[in-house]
Amino acid sequence: MKISGNNNVIPLIQQYQKEEGIRKEARKNSAPVETVGLSTKAKEAYAIRKIAQELGDVRADKINELKGRIEAGTYDVSGEKIAGKIMEEALYDILT
């Protein structure tokens, strides 16, 4: 079968096919774009952490007092208080 008429179309088609091959190769070789998003909770946790770091050692006096009592041997913790705190934390974890 012979196509007669406008012979200018064939070079245009060939040019298009060549450019399409180049575009396909470029898409195949390019790295996929990845995005990362933080949840609201993660953003809040980051903000809280940043604020806590800026505050510094706010309870230095309490820490120093406890260190002194431990070194002197006068620091005594009630087993009931420890058990109570463990239960509070366990319940909190279950409810949240």
mmCIF file as gemmi writes it, N, C-alpha and C atoms, coordinates in Angstrom:
data_model
loop_
_atom_site.group_PDB
_atom_site.id
_atom_site.type_symbol
_atom_site.label_atom_id
_atom_site.label_alt_id
_atom_site.label_comp_id
_atom_site.label_asym_id
_atom_site.label_entity_id
_atom_site.label_seq_id
_atom_site.pdbx_PDB_ins_code
_atom_site.Cartn_x
_atom_site.Cartn_y
_atom_site.Cartn_z
_atom_site.occupancy
_atom_site.B_iso_or_equiv
_atom_site.pdbx_formal_charge
_atom_site.auth_seq_id
_atom_site.auth_asym_id
_atom_site.pdbx_PDB_model_num
ATOM 1 N N . MET Axp A 1 ? 0.845 -1.164 0 1 0 ? 1 A 1
ATOM 2 C CA . MET Axp A 1 ? 0 0 0 1 0 ? 1 A 1
ATOM 3 C C . MET Axp A 1 ? 0.892 1.229 0 1 0 ? 1 A 1
ATOM 4 N N . LYS Axp A 2 ? 0.562 2.153 -0.887 1 0 ? 2 A 1
ATOM 5 C CA . LYS Axp A 2 ? 1.349 3.364 -1.023 1 0 ? 2 A 1
ATOM 6 C C . LYS Axp A 2 ? 0.5 4.562 -0.627 1 0 ? 2 A 1
ATOM 7 N N . ILE Axp A 3 ? 1.081 5.393 0.241 1 0 ? 3 A 1
ATOM 8 C CA . ILE Axp A 3 ? 0.386 6.597 0.653 1 0 ? 3 A 1
ATOM 9 C C . ILE Axp A 3 ? 0.864 7.722 -0.225 1 0 ? 3 A 1
ATOM 10 N N . SER Axp A 4 ? -0.073 8.348 -0.865 1 0 ? 4 A 1
ATOM 11 C CA . SER Axp A 4 ? 0.291 9.468 -1.713 1 0 ? 4 A 1
ATOM 12 C C . SER Axp A 4 ? -0.286 10.735 -1.113 1 0 ? 4 A 1
ATOM 13 N N . GLY Axp A 5 ? 0.195 11.806 -1.558 1 0 ? 5 A 1
ATOM 14 C CA . GLY Axp A 5 ? -0.331 13.064 -1.064 1 0 ? 5 A 1
ATOM 15 C C . GLY Axp A 5 ? 0.739 13.823 -0.305 1 0 ? 5 A 1
ATOM 16 N N . ASN Axp A 6 ? 0.416 14.289 0.88 1 0 ? 6 A 1
ATOM 17 C CA . ASN Axp A 6 ? 1.293 15.145 1.654 1 0 ? 6 A 1
ATOM 18 C C . ASN Axp A 6 ? 2.394 14.316 2.323 1 0 ? 6 A 1
ATOM 19 N N . ASN Axp A 7 ? 3.618 14.455 1.839 1 0 ? 7 A 1
ATOM 20 C CA . ASN Axp A 7 ? 4.764 13.73 2.373 1 0 ? 7 A 1
ATOM 21 C C . ASN Axp A 7 ? 5.383 14.434 3.579 1 0 ? 7 A 1
ATOM 22 N N . ASN Axp A 8 ? 4.879 15.59 3.944 1 0 ? 8 A 1
ATOM 23 C CA . ASN Axp A 8 ? 5.403 16.326 5.1 1 0 ? 8 A 1
ATOM 24 C C . ASN Axp A 8 ? 4.942 15.718 6.432 1 0 ? 8 A 1
ATOM 25 N N . VAL Axp A 9 ? 3.929 14.873 6.383 1 0 ? 9 A 1
ATOM 26 C CA . VAL Axp A 9 ? 3.369 14.3 7.603 1 0 ? 9 A 1
ATOM 27 C C . VAL Axp A 9 ? 4.301 13.24 8.184 1 0 ? 9 A 1
ATOM 28 N N . ILE Axp A 10 ? 4.926 12.446 7.348 1 0 ? 10 A 1
ATOM 29 C CA . ILE Axp A 10 ? 5.781 11.341 7.803 1 0 ? 10 A 1
ATOM 30 C C . ILE Axp A 10 ? 6.945 11.839 8.661 1 0 ? 10 A 1
ATOM 31 N N . PRO Axp A 11 ? 7.685 12.867 8.251 1 0 ? 11 A 1
ATOM 32 C CA . PRO Axp A 11 ? 8.761 13.352 9.132 1 0 ? 11 A 1
ATOM 33 C C . PRO Axp A 11 ? 8.228 13.874 10.471 1 0 ? 11 A 1
ATOM 34 N N . LEU Axp A 12 ? 7.045 14.471 10.482 1 0 ? 12 A 1
ATOM 35 C CA . LEU Axp A 12 ? 6.462 14.958 11.729 1 0 ? 12 A 1
ATOM 36 C C . LEU Axp A 12 ? 6.134 13.796 12.664 1 0 ? 12 A 1
ATOM 37 N N . ILE Axp A 13 ? 5.579 12.727 12.105 1 0 ? 13 A 1
ATOM 38 C CA . ILE Axp A 13 ? 5.253 11.539 12.906 1 0 ? 13 A 1
ATOM 39 C C . ILE Axp A 13 ? 6.53 10.917 13.461 1 0 ? 13 A 1
ATOM 40 N N . GLN Axp A 14 ? 7.547 10.832 12.652 1 0 ? 14 A 1
ATOM 41 C CA . GLN Axp A 14 ? 8.821 10.262 13.1 1 0 ? 14 A 1
ATOM 42 C C . GLN Axp A 14 ? 9.435 11.114 14.219 1 0 ? 14 A 1
ATOM 43 N N . GLN Axp A 15 ? 9.357 12.419 14.065 1 0 ? 15 A 1
ATOM 44 C CA . GLN Axp A 15 ? 9.878 13.326 15.104 1 0 ? 15 A 1
ATOM 45 C C . GLN Axp A 15 ? 9.097 13.149 16.401 1 0 ? 15 A 1
ATOM 46 N N . TYR Axp A 16 ? 7.775 13.037 16.302 1 0 ? 16 A 1
ATOM 47 C CA . TYR Axp A 16 ? 6.942 12.832 17.492 1 0 ? 16 A 1
ATOM 48 C C . TYR Axp A 16 ? 7.31 11.524 18.192 1 0 ? 16 A 1
ATOM 49 N N . GLN Axp A 17 ? 7.467 10.453 17.401 1 0 ? 17 A 1
ATOM 50 C CA . GLN Axp A 17 ? 7.81 9.154 17.977 1 0 ? 17 A 1
ATOM 51 C C . GLN Axp A 17 ? 9.181 9.204 18.664 1 0 ? 17 A 1
ATOM 52 N N . LYS Axp A 18 ? 10.118 9.907 18.065 1 0 ? 18 A 1
ATOM 53 C CA . LYS Axp A 18 ? 11.451 10.034 18.652 1 0 ? 18 A 1
ATOM 54 C C . LYS Axp A 18 ? 11.375 10.791 19.984 1 0 ? 18 A 1
ATOM 55 N N . GLU Axp A 19 ? 10.648 11.896 20.012 1 0 ? 19 A 1
ATOM 56 C CA . GLU Axp A 19 ? 10.505 12.692 21.228 1 0 ? 19 A 1
ATOM 57 C C . GLU Axp A 19 ? 9.741 11.922 22.31 1 0 ? 19 A 1
ATOM 58 N N . GLU Axp A 20 ? 8.739 11.148 21.897 1 0 ? 20 A 1
ATOM 59 C CA . GLU Axp A 20 ? 7.982 10.35 22.863 1 0 ? 20 A 1
ATOM 60 C C . GLU Axp A 20 ? 8.891 9.296 23.507 1 0 ? 20 A 1
ATOM 61 N N . GLY Axp A 21 ? 9.782 8.712 22.747 1 0 ? 21 A 1
ATOM 62 C CA . GLY Axp A 21 ? 10.742 7.755 23.294 1 0 ? 21 A 1
ATOM 63 C C . GLY Axp A 21 ? 11.668 8.413 24.307 1 0 ? 21 A 1
ATOM 64 N N . ILE Axp A 22 ? 12.087 9.633 24.001 1 0 ? 22 A 1
ATOM 65 C CA . ILE Axp A 22 ? 12.949 10.38 24.929 1 0 ? 22 A 1
ATOM 66 C C . ILE Axp A 22 ? 12.187 10.692 26.216 1 0 ? 22 A 1
ATOM 67 N N . ARG Axp A 23 ? 10.907 11.101 26.097 1 0 ? 23 A 1
ATOM 68 C CA . ARG Axp A 23 ? 10.099 11.406 27.283 1 0 ? 23 A 1
ATOM 69 C C . ARG Axp A 23 ? 9.885 10.159 28.152 1 0 ? 23 A 1
ATOM 70 N N . LYS Axp A 24 ? 9.627 9.027 27.509 1 0 ? 24 A 1
ATOM 71 C CA . LYS Axp A 24 ? 9.441 7.781 28.262 1 0 ? 24 A 1
ATOM 72 C C . LYS Axp A 24 ? 10.714 7.403 29.005 1 0 ? 24 A 1
ATOM 73 N N . GLU Axp A 25 ? 11.837 7.538 28.363 1 0 ? 25 A 1
ATOM 74 C CA . GLU Axp A 25 ? 13.124 7.208 28.994 1 0 ? 25 A 1
ATOM 75 C C . GLU Axp A 25 ? 13.393 8.135 30.176 1 0 ? 25 A 1
ATOM 76 N N . ALA Axp A 26 ? 13.079 9.412 30.027 1 0 ? 26 A 1
ATOM 77 C CA . ALA Axp A 26 ? 13.284 10.368 31.11 1 0 ? 26 A 1
ATOM 78 C C . ALA Axp A 26 ? 12.391 10.035 32.305 1 0 ? 26 A 1
ATOM 79 N N . ARG Axp A 27 ? 11.126 9.666 32.047 1 0 ? 27 A 1
ATOM 80 C CA . ARG Axp A 27 ? 10.218 9.283 33.138 1 0 ? 27 A 1
ATOM 81 C C . ARG Axp A 27 ? 10.693 8.017 33.836 1 0 ? 27 A 1
ATOM 82 N N . LYS Axp A 28 ? 11.228 7.086 33.075 1 0 ? 28 A 1
ATOM 83 C CA . LYS Axp A 28 ? 11.687 5.826 33.649 1 0 ? 28 A 1
ATOM 84 C C . LYS Axp A 28 ? 12.912 6.043 34.531 1 0 ? 28 A 1
ATOM 85 N N . ASN Axp A 29 ? 13.785 6.962 34.168 1 0 ? 29 A 1
ATOM 86 C CA . ASN Axp A 29 ? 15.021 7.203 34.902 1 0 ? 29 A 1
ATOM 87 C C . ASN Axp A 29 ? 14.865 8.182 36.056 1 0 ? 29 A 1
ATOM 88 N N . SER Axp A 30 ? 13.763 8.914 36.1 1 0 ? 30 A 1
ATOM 89 C CA . SER Axp A 30 ? 13.607 9.9 37.171 1 0 ? 30 A 1
ATOM 90 C C . SER Axp A 30 ? 13.133 9.204 38.45 1 0 ? 30 A 1
ATOM 91 N N . ALA Axp A 31 ? 13.579 9.735 39.562 1 0 ? 31 A 1
ATOM 92 C CA . ALA Axp A 31 ? 13.208 9.175 40.86 1 0 ? 31 A 1
ATOM 93 C C . ALA Axp A 31 ? 11.78 9.586 41.2 1 0 ? 31 A 1
ATOM 94 N N . PRO Axp A 32 ? 11.017 8.704 41.814 1 0 ? 32 A 1
ATOM 95 C CA . PRO Axp A 32 ? 9.653 9.084 42.198 1 0 ? 32 A 1
ATOM 96 C C . PRO Axp A 32 ? 9.677 10.132 43.301 1 0 ? 32 A 1
ATOM 97 N N . VAL Axp A 33 ? 8.702 10.983 43.282 1 0 ? 33 A 1
ATOM 98 C CA . VAL Axp A 33 ? 8.608 12.046 44.275 1 0 ? 33 A 1
ATOM 99 C C . VAL Axp A 33 ? 7.934 11.471 45.516 1 0 ? 33 A 1
ATOM 100 N N . GLU Axp A 34 ? 8.57 11.664 46.664 1 0 ? 34 A 1
ATOM 101 C CA . GLU Axp A 34 ? 8.012 11.178 47.913 1 0 ? 34 A 1
ATOM 102 C C . GLU Axp A 34 ? 7.745 12.361 48.837 1 0 ? 34 A 1
ATOM 103 N N . THR Axp A 35 ? 6.666 12.272 49.571 1 0 ? 35 A 1
ATOM 104 C CA . THR Axp A 35 ? 6.347 13.319 50.528 1 0 ? 35 A 1
ATOM 105 C C . THR Axp A 35 ? 6.138 12.698 51.905 1 0 ? 35 A 1
ATOM 106 N N . VAL Axp A 36 ? 6.408 13.477 52.91 1 0 ? 36 A 1
ATOM 107 C CA . VAL Axp A 36 ? 6.233 13.033 54.29 1 0 ? 36 A 1
ATOM 108 C C . VAL Axp A 36 ? 5.366 14.052 55.002 1 0 ? 36 A 1
ATOM 109 N N . GLY Axp A 37 ? 4.39 13.554 55.727 1 0 ? 37 A 1
ATOM 110 C CA . GLY Axp A 37 ? 3.528 14.434 56.495 1 0 ? 37 A 1
ATOM 111 C C . GLY Axp A 37 ? 3.488 13.97 57.947 1 0 ? 37 A 1
ATOM 112 N N . LEU Axp A 38 ? 3.469 14.922 58.853 1 0 ? 38 A 1
ATOM 113 C CA . LEU Axp A 38 ? 3.41 14.587 60.269 1 0 ? 38 A 1
ATOM 114 C C . LEU Axp A 38 ? 1.972 14.693 60.761 1 0 ? 38 A 1
ATOM 115 N N . SER Axp A 39 ? 1.596 13.769 61.614 1 0 ? 39 A 1
ATOM 116 C CA . SER Axp A 39 ? 0.256 13.816 62.184 1 0 ? 39 A 1
ATOM 117 C C . SER Axp A 39 ? 0.17 14.969 63.188 1 0 ? 39 A 1
ATOM 118 N N . THR Axp A 40 ? -1.026 15.297 63.557 1 0 ? 40 A 1
ATOM 119 C CA . THR Axp A 40 ? -1.243 16.363 64.533 1 0 ? 40 A 1
ATOM 120 C C . THR Axp A 40 ? -0.599 16.007 65.864 1 0 ? 40 A 1
ATOM 121 N N . LYS Axp A 41 ? -0.714 14.728 66.259 1 0 ? 41 A 1
ATOM 122 C CA . LYS Axp A 41 ? -0.119 14.3 67.529 1 0 ? 41 A 1
ATOM 123 C C . LYS Axp A 41 ? 1.4 14.428 67.489 1 0 ? 41 A 1
ATOM 124 N N . ALA Axp A 42 ? 1.996 14.085 66.361 1 0 ? 42 A 1
ATOM 125 C CA . ALA Axp A 42 ? 3.451 14.196 66.243 1 0 ? 42 A 1
ATOM 126 C C . ALA Axp A 42 ? 3.886 15.651 66.334 1 0 ? 42 A 1
ATOM 127 N N . LYS Axp A 43 ? 3.127 16.545 65.711 1 0 ? 43 A 1
ATOM 128 C CA . LYS Axp A 43 ? 3.445 17.97 65.785 1 0 ? 43 A 1
ATOM 129 C C . LYS Axp A 43 ? 3.326 18.491 67.22 1 0 ? 43 A 1
ATOM 130 N N . GLU Axp A 44 ? 2.279 18.043 67.921 1 0 ? 44 A 1
ATOM 131 C CA . GLU Axp A 44 ? 2.095 18.463 69.311 1 0 ? 44 A 1
ATOM 132 C C . GLU Axp A 44 ? 3.227 17.927 70.19 1 0 ? 44 A 1
ATOM 133 N N . ALA Axp A 45 ? 3.607 16.669 69.967 1 0 ? 45 A 1
ATOM 134 C CA . ALA Axp A 45 ? 4.687 16.067 70.754 1 0 ? 45 A 1
ATOM 135 C C . ALA Axp A 45 ? 5.989 16.821 70.529 1 0 ? 45 A 1
ATOM 136 N N . TYR Axp A 46 ? 6.242 17.208 69.279 1 0 ? 46 A 1
ATOM 137 C CA . TYR Axp A 46 ? 7.45 17.969 68.974 1 0 ? 46 A 1
ATOM 138 C C . TYR Axp A 46 ? 7.428 19.322 69.68 1 0 ? 46 A 1
ATOM 139 N N . ALA Axp A 47 ? 6.276 19.982 69.66 1 0 ? 47 A 1
ATOM 140 C CA . ALA Axp A 47 ? 6.163 21.297 70.305 1 0 ? 47 A 1
ATOM 141 C C . ALA Axp A 47 ? 6.367 21.175 71.814 1 0 ? 47 A 1
ATOM 142 N N . ILE Axp A 48 ? 5.78 20.151 72.419 1 0 ? 48 A 1
ATOM 143 C CA . ILE Axp A 48 ? 5.935 19.947 73.864 1 0 ? 48 A 1
ATOM 144 C C . ILE Axp A 48 ? 7.393 19.656 74.202 1 0 ? 48 A 1
ATOM 145 N N . ARG Axp A 49 ? 8.019 18.832 73.395 1 0 ? 49 A 1
ATOM 146 C CA . ARG Axp A 49 ? 9.435 18.502 73.64 1 0 ? 49 A 1
ATOM 147 C C . ARG Axp A 49 ? 10.308 19.749 73.551 1 0 ? 49 A 1
ATOM 148 N N . LYS Axp A 50 ? 10.025 20.581 72.558 1 0 ? 50 A 1
ATOM 149 C CA . LYS Axp A 50 ? 10.805 21.805 72.381 1 0 ? 50 A 1
ATOM 150 C C . LYS Axp A 50 ? 10.633 22.733 73.585 1 0 ? 50 A 1
ATOM 151 N N . ILE Axp A 51 ? 9.407 22.865 74.068 1 0 ? 51 A 1
ATOM 152 C CA . ILE Axp A 51 ? 9.14 23.711 75.236 1 0 ? 51 A 1
ATOM 153 C C . ILE Axp A 51 ? 9.857 23.156 76.462 1 0 ? 51 A 1
ATOM 154 N N . ALA Axp A 52 ? 9.807 21.835 76.637 1 0 ? 52 A 1
ATOM 155 C CA . ALA Axp A 52 ? 10.467 21.206 77.788 1 0 ? 52 A 1
ATOM 156 C C . ALA Axp A 52 ? 11.972 21.422 77.748 1 0 ? 52 A 1
ATOM 157 N N . GLN Axp A 53 ? 12.557 21.371 76.563 1 0 ? 53 A 1
ATOM 158 C CA . GLN Axp A 53 ? 13.997 21.601 76.443 1 0 ? 53 A 1
ATOM 159 C C . GLN Axp A 53 ? 14.354 23.043 76.766 1 0 ? 53 A 1
ATOM 160 N N . GLU Axp A 54 ? 13.483 23.965 76.399 1 0 ? 54 A 1
ATOM 161 C CA . GLU Axp A 54 ? 13.741 25.383 76.672 1 0 ? 54 A 1
ATOM 162 C C . GLU Axp A 54 ? 13.626 25.702 78.157 1 0 ? 54 A 1
ATOM 163 N N . LEU Axp A 55 ? 12.788 24.949 78.868 1 0 ? 55 A 1
ATOM 164 C CA . LEU Axp A 55 ? 12.601 25.2 80.291 1 0 ? 55 A 1
ATOM 165 C C . LEU Axp A 55 ? 13.85 24.871 81.101 1 0 ? 55 A 1
ATOM 166 N N . GLY Axp A 56 ? 14.582 23.877 80.655 1 0 ? 56 A 1
ATOM 167 C CA . GLY Axp A 56 ? 15.794 23.503 81.367 1 0 ? 56 A 1
ATOM 168 C C . GLY Axp A 56 ? 15.481 22.697 82.613 1 0 ? 56 A 1
ATOM 169 N N . ASP Axp A 57 ? 16.327 22.827 83.623 1 0 ? 57 A 1
ATOM 170 C CA . ASP Axp A 57 ? 16.206 22.051 84.851 1 0 ? 57 A 1
ATOM 171 C C . ASP Axp A 57 ? 15.371 22.827 85.86 1 0 ? 57 A 1
ATOM 172 N N . VAL Axp A 58 ? 14.044 22.817 85.703 1 0 ? 58 A 1
ATOM 173 C CA . VAL Axp A 58 ? 13.179 23.586 86.576 1 0 ? 58 A 1
ATOM 174 C C . VAL Axp A 58 ? 13.094 23.008 87.982 1 0 ? 58 A 1
ATOM 175 N N . ARG Axp A 59 ? 13.315 21.725 88.104 1 0 ? 59 A 1
ATOM 176 C CA . ARG Axp A 59 ? 13.166 21.088 89.409 1 0 ? 59 A 1
ATOM 177 C C . ARG Axp A 59 ? 14.529 20.711 89.995 1 0 ? 59 A 1
ATOM 178 N N . ALA Axp A 60 ? 15.533 21.501 89.717 1 0 ? 60 A 1
ATOM 179 C CA . ALA Axp A 60 ? 16.876 21.221 90.218 1 0 ? 60 A 1
ATOM 180 C C . ALA Axp A 60 ? 16.9 21.173 91.739 1 0 ? 60 A 1
ATOM 181 N N . ASP Axp A 61 ? 16.123 22.035 92.391 1 0 ? 61 A 1
ATOM 182 C CA . ASP Axp A 61 ? 16.094 22.039 93.853 1 0 ? 61 A 1
ATOM 183 C C . ASP Axp A 61 ? 15.524 20.734 94.408 1 0 ? 61 A 1
ATOM 184 N N . LYS Axp A 62 ? 14.487 20.211 93.781 1 0 ? 62 A 1
ATOM 185 C CA . LYS Axp A 62 ? 13.89 18.946 94.206 1 0 ? 62 A 1
ATOM 186 C C . LYS Axp A 62 ? 14.873 17.789 93.987 1 0 ? 62 A 1
ATOM 187 N N . ILE Axp A 63 ? 15.548 17.794 92.859 1 0 ? 63 A 1
ATOM 188 C CA . ILE Axp A 63 ? 16.521 16.749 92.553 1 0 ? 63 A 1
ATOM 189 C C . ILE Axp A 63 ? 17.665 16.773 93.558 1 0 ? 63 A 1
ATOM 190 N N . ASN Axp A 64 ? 18.162 17.951 93.829 1 0 ? 64 A 1
ATOM 191 C CA . ASN Axp A 64 ? 19.264 18.071 94.795 1 0 ? 64 A 1
ATOM 192 C C . ASN Axp A 64 ? 18.835 17.622 96.198 1 0 ? 64 A 1
ATOM 193 N N . GLU Axp A 65 ? 17.604 17.955 96.583 1 0 ? 65 A 1
ATOM 194 C CA . GLU Axp A 65 ? 17.102 17.532 97.896 1 0 ? 65 A 1
ATOM 195 C C . GLU Axp A 65 ? 17.031 15.999 97.973 1 0 ? 65 A 1
ATOM 196 N N . LEU Axp A 66 ? 16.496 15.365 96.914 1 0 ? 66 A 1
ATOM 197 C CA . LEU Axp A 66 ? 16.384 13.903 96.906 1 0 ? 66 A 1
ATOM 198 C C . LEU Axp A 66 ? 17.756 13.229 96.888 1 0 ? 66 A 1
ATOM 199 N N . LYS Axp A 67 ? 18.689 13.789 96.125 1 0 ? 67 A 1
ATOM 200 C CA . LYS Axp A 67 ? 20.046 13.239 96.105 1 0 ? 67 A 1
ATOM 201 C C . LYS Axp A 67 ? 20.66 13.265 97.505 1 0 ? 67 A 1
ATOM 202 N N . GLY Axp A 68 ? 20.47 14.388 98.193 1 0 ? 68 A 1
ATOM 203 C CA . GLY Axp A 68 ? 21.008 14.526 99.546 1 0 ? 68 A 1
ATOM 204 C C . GLY Axp A 68 ? 20.391 13.511 100.505 1 0 ? 68 A 1
ATOM 205 N N . ARG Axp A 69 ? 19.077 13.311 100.406 1 0 ? 69 A 1
ATOM 206 C CA . ARG Axp A 69 ? 18.397 12.345 101.279 1 0 ? 69 A 1
ATOM 207 C C . ARG Axp A 69 ? 18.826 10.915 100.972 1 0 ? 69 A 1
ATOM 208 N N . ILE Axp A 70 ? 19.024 10.597 99.688 1 0 ? 70 A 1
ATOM 209 C CA . ILE Axp A 70 ? 19.481 9.247 99.314 1 0 ? 70 A 1
ATOM 210 C C . ILE Axp A 70 ? 20.877 9 99.852 1 0 ? 70 A 1
ATOM 211 N N . GLU Axp A 71 ? 21.765 9.978 99.656 1 0 ? 71 A 1
ATOM 212 C CA . GLU Axp A 71 ? 23.151 9.831 100.132 1 0 ? 71 A 1
ATOM 213 C C . GLU Axp A 71 ? 23.203 9.729 101.658 1 0 ? 71 A 1
ATOM 214 N N . ALA Axp A 72 ? 22.308 10.439 102.362 1 0 ? 72 A 1
ATOM 215 C CA . ALA Axp A 72 ? 22.285 10.409 103.826 1 0 ? 72 A 1
ATOM 216 C C . ALA Axp A 72 ? 21.584 9.153 104.356 1 0 ? 72 A 1
ATOM 217 N N . GLY Axp A 73 ? 20.868 8.444 103.468 1 0 ? 73 A 1
ATOM 218 C CA . GLY Axp A 73 ? 20.161 7.237 103.885 1 0 ? 73 A 1
ATOM 219 C C . GLY Axp A 73 ? 18.832 7.523 104.54 1 0 ? 73 A 1
ATOM 220 N N . THR Axp A 74 ? 18.319 8.725 104.38 1 0 ? 74 A 1
ATOM 221 C CA . THR Axp A 74 ? 17.045 9.086 105.007 1 0 ? 74 A 1
ATOM 222 C C . THR Axp A 74 ? 15.873 9.079 104.016 1 0 ? 74 A 1
ATOM 223 N N . TYR Axp A 75 ? 16.127 8.695 102.796 1 0 ? 75 A 1
ATOM 224 C CA . TYR Axp A 75 ? 15.065 8.673 101.78 1 0 ? 75 A 1
ATOM 225 C C . TYR Axp A 75 ? 14.319 7.356 101.895 1 0 ? 75 A 1
ATOM 226 N N . ASP Axp A 76 ? 13.028 7.441 102.186 1 0 ? 76 A 1
ATOM 227 C CA . ASP Axp A 76 ? 12.213 6.244 102.355 1 0 ? 76 A 1
ATOM 228 C C . ASP Axp A 76 ? 10.958 6.394 101.511 1 0 ? 76 A 1
ATOM 229 N N . VAL Axp A 77 ? 10.704 5.392 100.68 1 0 ? 77 A 1
ATOM 230 C CA . VAL Axp A 77 ? 9.529 5.422 99.827 1 0 ? 77 A 1
ATOM 231 C C . VAL Axp A 77 ? 8.579 4.33 100.273 1 0 ? 77 A 1
ATOM 232 N N . SER Axp A 78 ? 7.328 4.674 100.399 1 0 ? 78 A 1
ATOM 233 C CA . SER Axp A 78 ? 6.31 3.72 100.81 1 0 ? 78 A 1
ATOM 234 C C . SER Axp A 78 ? 6.004 2.761 99.665 1 0 ? 78 A 1
ATOM 235 N N . GLY Axp A 79 ? 5.958 1.485 99.983 1 0 ? 79 A 1
ATOM 236 C CA . GLY Axp A 79 ? 5.597 0.482 98.984 1 0 ? 79 A 1
ATOM 237 C C . GLY Axp A 79 ? 4.197 0.698 98.453 1 0 ? 79 A 1
ATOM 238 N N . GLU Axp A 80 ? 3.318 1.201 99.308 1 0 ? 80 A 1
ATOM 239 C CA . GLU Axp A 80 ? 1.948 1.478 98.89 1 0 ? 80 A 1
ATOM 240 C C . GLU Axp A 80 ? 1.908 2.601 97.855 1 0 ? 80 A 1
ATOM 241 N N . LYS Axp A 81 ? 2.739 3.613 98.037 1 0 ? 81 A 1
ATOM 242 C CA . LYS Axp A 81 ? 2.785 4.718 97.06 1 0 ? 81 A 1
ATOM 243 C C . LYS Axp A 81 ? 3.293 4.215 95.712 1 0 ? 81 A 1
ATOM 244 N N . ILE Axp A 82 ? 4.311 3.366 95.753 1 0 ? 82 A 1
ATOM 245 C CA . ILE Axp A 82 ? 4.862 2.814 94.507 1 0 ? 82 A 1
ATOM 246 C C . ILE Axp A 82 ? 3.798 1.985 93.796 1 0 ? 82 A 1
ATOM 247 N N . ALA Axp A 83 ? 3.128 1.104 94.536 1 0 ? 83 A 1
ATOM 248 C CA . ALA Axp A 83 ? 2.08 0.264 93.953 1 0 ? 83 A 1
ATOM 249 C C . ALA Axp A 83 ? 0.941 1.126 93.398 1 0 ? 83 A 1
ATOM 250 N N . GLY Axp A 84 ? 0.593 2.17 94.118 1 0 ? 84 A 1
ATOM 251 C CA . GLY Axp A 84 ? -0.465 3.072 93.655 1 0 ? 84 A 1
ATOM 252 C C . GLY Axp A 84 ? -0.109 3.747 92.341 1 0 ? 84 A 1
ATOM 253 N N . LYS Axp A 85 ? 1.122 4.207 92.238 1 0 ? 85 A 1
ATOM 254 C CA . LYS Axp A 85 ? 1.564 4.857 90.993 1 0 ? 85 A 1
ATOM 255 C C . LYS Axp A 85 ? 1.588 3.86 89.834 1 0 ? 85 A 1
ATOM 256 N N . ILE Axp A 86 ? 2.027 2.627 90.117 1 0 ? 86 A 1
ATOM 257 C CA . ILE Axp A 86 ? 2.041 1.599 89.066 1 0 ? 86 A 1
ATOM 258 C C . ILE Axp A 86 ? 0.615 1.352 88.57 1 0 ? 86 A 1
ATOM 259 N N . MET Axp A 87 ? -0.323 1.263 89.484 1 0 ? 87 A 1
ATOM 260 C CA . MET Axp A 87 ? -1.721 1.038 89.108 1 0 ? 87 A 1
ATOM 261 C C . MET Axp A 87 ? -2.29 2.226 88.332 1 0 ? 87 A 1
ATOM 262 N N . GLU Axp A 88 ? -1.96 3.432 88.763 1 0 ? 88 A 1
ATOM 263 C CA . GLU Axp A 88 ? -2.419 4.628 88.042 1 0 ? 88 A 1
ATOM 264 C C . GLU Axp A 88 ? -1.941 4.601 86.608 1 0 ? 88 A 1
ATOM 265 N N . GLU Axp A 89 ? -0.661 4.315 86.412 1 0 ? 89 A 1
ATOM 266 C CA . GLU Axp A 89 ? -0.084 4.276 85.066 1 0 ? 89 A 1
ATOM 267 C C . GLU Axp A 89 ? -0.72 3.173 84.23 1 0 ? 89 A 1
ATOM 268 N N . ALA Axp A 90 ? -0.948 2.001 84.836 1 0 ? 90 A 1
ATOM 269 C CA . ALA Axp A 90 ? -1.562 0.893 84.109 1 0 ? 90 A 1
ATOM 270 C C . ALA Axp A 90 ? -2.977 1.243 83.679 1 0 ? 90 A 1
ATOM 271 N N . LEU Axp A 91 ? -3.757 1.834 84.572 1 0 ? 91 A 1
ATOM 272 C CA . LEU Axp A 91 ? -5.11 2.251 84.22 1 0 ? 91 A 1
ATOM 273 C C . LEU Axp A 91 ? -5.119 3.332 83.153 1 0 ? 91 A 1
ATOM 274 N N . TYR Axp A 92 ? -4.202 4.265 83.269 1 0 ? 92 A 1
ATOM 275 C CA . TYR Axp A 92 ? -4.101 5.331 82.275 1 0 ? 92 A 1
ATOM 276 C C . TYR Axp A 92 ? -3.809 4.743 80.895 1 0 ? 92 A 1
ATOM 277 N N . ASP Axp A 93 ? -2.874 3.779 80.847 1 0 ? 93 A 1
ATOM 278 C CA . ASP Axp A 93 ? -2.534 3.136 79.577 1 0 ? 93 A 1
ATOM 279 C C . ASP Axp A 93 ? -3.711 2.376 78.989 1 0 ? 93 A 1
ATOM 280 N N . ILE Axp A 94 ? -4.497 1.751 79.854 1 0 ? 94 A 1
ATOM 281 C CA . ILE Axp A 94 ? -5.665 0.986 79.379 1 0 ? 94 A 1
ATOM 282 C C . ILE Axp A 94 ? -6.733 1.936 78.836 1 0 ? 94 A 1
ATOM 283 N N . LEU Axp A 95 ? -6.946 3.048 79.514 1 0 ? 95 A 1
ATOM 284 C CA . LEU Axp A 95 ? -8.026 3.97 79.138 1 0 ? 95 A 1
ATOM 285 C C . LEU Axp A 95 ? -7.672 4.872 77.955 1 0 ? 95 A 1
ATOM 286 N N . THR Axp A 96 ? -6.412 5.019 77.658 1 0 ? 96 A 1
ATOM 287 C CA . THR Axp A 96 ? -6.045 5.903 76.538 1 0 ? 96 A 1
ATOM 288 C C . THR Axp A 96 ? -5.648 5.143 75.319 1 0 ? 96 A 1
